[in-house]
Amino acid sequence: MDKNQELHDKRAGSKIGGGPERIERQHKQGKLSARERIKVLLDDSSFHEIGGFVEHRATAFGLDKQKIPGDGVVSGYGTIHGRLVYVFSQDFTVLGGSLSETHAAKICRVMDMAMKNGAPLIGLNDSGGARIQEGVVSLAGYADIFYRNTRASGVIPQLSVIMGPCAGGAVYSPALTDFIFMVEDTSYMFVTGPNVVKTVTHEEVSSEDLGGAKTHAEKSGVNHFTSGNDVECLKSVRDLMSYLPQNAQEEAPFPEHFNFDLKKEKNIEEILPENATIPYDIRKIVDCVIDDESFREVHKDFAPNIVVGFARVEGRTIGVVANQPASLAGVLDIDSSRKGARFVRFCDAFNIPLLVFEDVPGFLPGTDQEWRGIISHGAKLLYAFSEATVPRITVITRKAYGGAFDVMNSKNIGSDLNFAWPTAEIAVMGAKGAAEIIFKKEIANSPDPQKKWLEKEAEYASLFANPYRAAERGIVDEVIFPHETRGRVIAGLKMLENKNETLPNKKHGNIPL
């Protein structure tokens, strides 16, 4: 056989995966093939494959008769927005995308290259899990991947895209990465599937309810981004990449142009309700400070009482953390603390400045929260902010009560600049509760306890429920008008762009997990 023809034939064989019939079956399920996904994800003609001819070496259970070039995963490198990324895409048409010894080795190969060259790693997951016929070497392959995920954490961005099943030990690699994307109706994540659940716990549950995109977006918080189909999902990955640096030593890219509607500086003055007990959407305030249409919310459907996401200010990528008064009055609870802490730590790892909008009446009370460990979980957010060395700016819009005031990036846990609006109420607790405690006897002995309570509430509010006591003590740097917020944030970020802070020399801290 002609040597050139032999190469052509081998390349053609490696590109068809499990064959046209199985690819067509993928399409009927609303799923793209492994190579089609890479084509959508990366810039045109930028993909270079590595390991296209790799085949497994197993012989048990008839595997010696089922050898397909590539062994169920397409791996290599290319570009997104002209920047280098490494990618692997599991091929469900080849032995169900199951992970073998050689399949794992291919993934580890691109992971090692990503680390050495300081570029993001994107994994497109569509696999039935470990290749059962290979036994322990398949499990060892997963462990090799987990180990590299852990070593790469905080060094390069790692994104996991779930585009089919992801079960058993396979789920732990995505869980170790920075962000997880899922597709509605076609992607699933669970440690044990519905059949095992039924056998062990006698619960009947569908794959979708157990581990679908919506379940993990709303209930578990495992899923960060949800899309309607493969193409939307991959475009969402491309969009997120525009906010992220290549590695922990570089800065995020600056777009050539940005827009800001000056009308928003006037609009921001009208967002807060006159009555401090009435909720509002914090996203409206965020939108009035950041560049137009630049907010990329993360974890949108999980713990809605806190809003986190990426945005731009004069083109600069920032991380936004904001209490959400429209949900549970913006209180902190277990889920919102976890959500906020993880996002803060990502931003800190990758040199992304943090902008915090604070309107928090405290932590959510109740036996459910206490028994499930709000003390430890709330401490995660406190720890994350305290450890962060990136530029950090806080804007207090309305309530800032109790320990939650401290936790939300206060000056005393290392924030660089803290601003408050004239509407800010900075106190140990709300005036009503404070008056009841401080003046309990006086209220009880009064001929009109209700009238006396209201009187003492007003007295406490005038003394403490304002930003000026904090400003007098330097705990707040400046009280500003709402329309001044964007200008002060821009100036602050420019002032802080060369910030250099080093943590005490230690192996690592002991975050309250």
Secondary structure as the mmCIF struct_conf table of DSSP 4:
data_model
#
loop_
_struct_conf.conf_type_id
_struct_conf.id
_struct_conf.beg_label_comp_id
_struct_conf.beg_label_asym_id
_struct_conf.beg_label_seq_id
_struct_conf.end_label_comp_id
_struct_conf.end_label_asym_id
_struct_conf.end_label_seq_id
HELX_RH_AL_P HELX_RH_AL_P1 LYS A 3 LYS A 15
BEND BEND1 ILE A 16 ILE A 16
TURN_TY1_P TURN_TY1_P1 GLY A 17 GLY A 18
HELX_RH_AL_P HELX_RH_AL_P2 PRO A 20 LYS A 28
TURN_TY1_P TURN_TY1_P2 GLN A 29 GLY A 30
HELX_RH_AL_P HELX_RH_AL_P3 ALA A 34 LEU A 41
BEND BEND2 LEU A 42 LEU A 42
HELX_LH_PP_P HELX_LH_PP_P1 ASP A 43 ASP A 43
TURN_TY1_P TURN_TY1_P3 ASP A 44 SER A 45
STRN STRN1 HIS A 48 GLU A 49
BEND BEND3 ILE A 50 ILE A 50
TURN_TY1_P TURN_TY1_P4 GLY A 52 PHE A 53
HELX_RH_3T_P HELX_RH_3T_P1 ALA A 60 LYS A 65
TURN_TY1_P TURN_TY1_P5 PRO A 69 GLY A 72
STRN STRN2 VAL A 73 ILE A 80
TURN_TY1_P TURN_TY1_P6 HIS A 81 GLY A 82
STRN STRN3 ARG A 83 GLN A 90
TURN_TY1_P TURN_TY1_P7 PHE A 92 VAL A 94
HELX_RH_3T_P HELX_RH_3T_P2 LEU A 95 GLY A 97
STRN STRN4 LEU A 99 LEU A 99
HELX_RH_AL_P HELX_RH_AL_P4 GLU A 101 ASN A 117
TURN_TY1_P TURN_TY1_P8 GLY A 118 GLY A 118
STRN STRN5 LEU A 121 ASN A 125
BEND BEND4 GLY A 129 GLY A 129
STRN STRN6 ALA A 130 ALA A 130
HELX_RH_3T_P HELX_RH_3T_P3 ILE A 132 GLU A 134
TURN_TY1_P TURN_TY1_P9 GLY A 135 GLY A 135
HELX_RH_AL_P HELX_RH_AL_P5 VAL A 136 ALA A 152
TURN_TY1_P TURN_TY1_P10 SER A 153 VAL A 155
BEND BEND5 ILE A 156 ILE A 156
STRN STRN7 GLN A 158 ILE A 162
BEND BEND6 GLY A 164 GLY A 164
STRN STRN8 PRO A 165 ALA A 167
HELX_RH_3T_P HELX_RH_3T_P4 GLY A 168 VAL A 171
HELX_RH_AL_P HELX_RH_AL_P6 TYR A 172 LEU A 176
BEND BEND7 THR A 177 ASP A 178
STRN STRN9 PHE A 179 VAL A 183
TURN_TY1_P TURN_TY1_P11 GLU A 184 THR A 186
STRN STRN10 TYR A 188 PHE A 190
BEND BEND8 VAL A 191 THR A 192
HELX_RH_AL_P HELX_RH_AL_P7 PRO A 194 THR A 201
HELX_RH_AL_P HELX_RH_AL_P8 SER A 207 GLY A 211
STRN STRN11 GLY A 212 GLY A 212
HELX_RH_AL_P HELX_RH_AL_P9 ALA A 213 THR A 215
HELX_RH_PI_P HELX_RH_PI_P1 HIS A 216 SER A 220
BEND BEND9 HIS A 224 HIS A 224
STRN STRN12 PHE A 225 SER A 227
BEND BEND10 GLY A 228 ASN A 229
HELX_RH_AL_P HELX_RH_AL_P10 ASP A 230 MET A 241
TURN_TY1_P TURN_TY1_P12 SER A 242 TYR A 243
BEND BEND11 LEU A 244 LEU A 244
BEND BEND12 GLN A 246 ASN A 247
TURN_TY1_P TURN_TY1_P13 ALA A 248 GLN A 249
BEND BEND13 GLU A 250 GLU A 250
HELX_LH_PP_P HELX_LH_PP_P2 GLU A 251 PRO A 255
BEND BEND14 GLU A 256 GLU A 256
TURN_TY1_P TURN_TY1_P14 LEU A 262 LEU A 262
HELX_RH_AL_P HELX_RH_AL_P11 LYS A 263 ASN A 267
HELX_RH_3T_P HELX_RH_3T_P5 ILE A 268 GLU A 270
BEND BEND15 ILE A 271 LEU A 272
BEND BEND16 GLU A 274 ASN A 275
TURN_TY1_P TURN_TY1_P15 ALA A 276 THR A 277
BEND BEND17 ILE A 278 ILE A 278
HELX_RH_AL_P HELX_RH_AL_P12 ILE A 282 ASP A 287
TURN_TY1_P TURN_TY1_P16 CYS A 288 VAL A 289
BEND BEND18 ILE A 290 ILE A 290
HELX_LH_PP_P HELX_LH_PP_P3 ASP A 291 ASP A 291
TURN_TY1_P TURN_TY1_P17 ASP A 292 GLU A 293
STRN STRN13 ARG A 296 VAL A 298
BEND BEND19 HIS A 299 HIS A 299
TURN_TY1_P TURN_TY1_P18 LYS A 300 ASP A 301
BEND BEND20 PHE A 302 PHE A 302
TURN_TY1_P TURN_TY1_P19 PRO A 304 ASN A 305
STRN STRN14 ILE A 306 VAL A 313
TURN_TY1_P TURN_TY1_P20 GLU A 314 GLY A 315
STRN STRN15 ARG A 316 ASN A 323
TURN_TY1_P TURN_TY1_P21 PRO A 325 SER A 327
HELX_RH_3T_P HELX_RH_3T_P6 LEU A 328 GLY A 330
STRN STRN16 LEU A 332 LEU A 332
HELX_RH_AL_P HELX_RH_AL_P13 ILE A 334 ALA A 349
TURN_TY1_P TURN_TY1_P22 PHE A 350 ASN A 351
STRN STRN17 LEU A 354 VAL A 360
STRN STRN18 PHE A 363 PHE A 363
HELX_LH_PP_P HELX_LH_PP_P4 LEU A 364 PRO A 365
BEND BEND21 GLY A 366 GLY A 366
HELX_RH_AL_P HELX_RH_AL_P14 THR A 367 TRP A 371
TURN_TY1_P TURN_TY1_P23 ARG A 372 GLY A 373
HELX_RH_AL_P HELX_RH_AL_P15 ILE A 374 GLU A 387
BEND BEND22 VAL A 390 VAL A 390
STRN STRN19 ARG A 392 TYR A 401
HELX_RH_AL_P HELX_RH_AL_P16 GLY A 402 VAL A 407
TURN_TY1_P TURN_TY1_P24 MET A 408 ASN A 409
HELX_RH_3T_P HELX_RH_3T_P7 LYS A 411 ILE A 413
TURN_TY1_P TURN_TY1_P25 GLY A 414 GLY A 414
BEND BEND23 ASP A 416 ASP A 416
STRN STRN20 LEU A 417 ALA A 420
TURN_TY1_P TURN_TY1_P26 PRO A 422 THR A 423
STRN STRN21 GLU A 425 ALA A 427
BEND BEND24 VAL A 428 MET A 429
HELX_RH_AL_P HELX_RH_AL_P17 ALA A 431 ILE A 438
TURN_TY1_P TURN_TY1_P27 PHE A 439 PHE A 439
HELX_RH_AL_P HELX_RH_AL_P18 LYS A 440 ALA A 444
TURN_TY1_P TURN_TY1_P28 ASN A 445 ASN A 445
BEND BEND25 SER A 446 ASP A 448
HELX_RH_AL_P HELX_RH_AL_P19 PRO A 449 PHE A 464
BEND BEND26 ALA A 465 PRO A 467
HELX_RH_AL_P HELX_RH_AL_P20 TYR A 468 GLU A 472
TURN_TY1_P TURN_TY1_P29 ARG A 473 GLY A 474
BEND BEND27 ILE A 475 ASP A 477
STRN STRN22 GLU A 478 VAL A 479
HELX_RH_3T_P HELX_RH_3T_P8 PRO A 482 GLU A 484
HELX_RH_AL_P HELX_RH_AL_P21 THR A 485 MET A 495
TURN_TY1_P TURN_TY1_P30 LEU A 496 ASN A 498
BEND BEND28 ASN A 505 ASN A 505
BEND BEND29 LYS A 507 LYS A 507
#
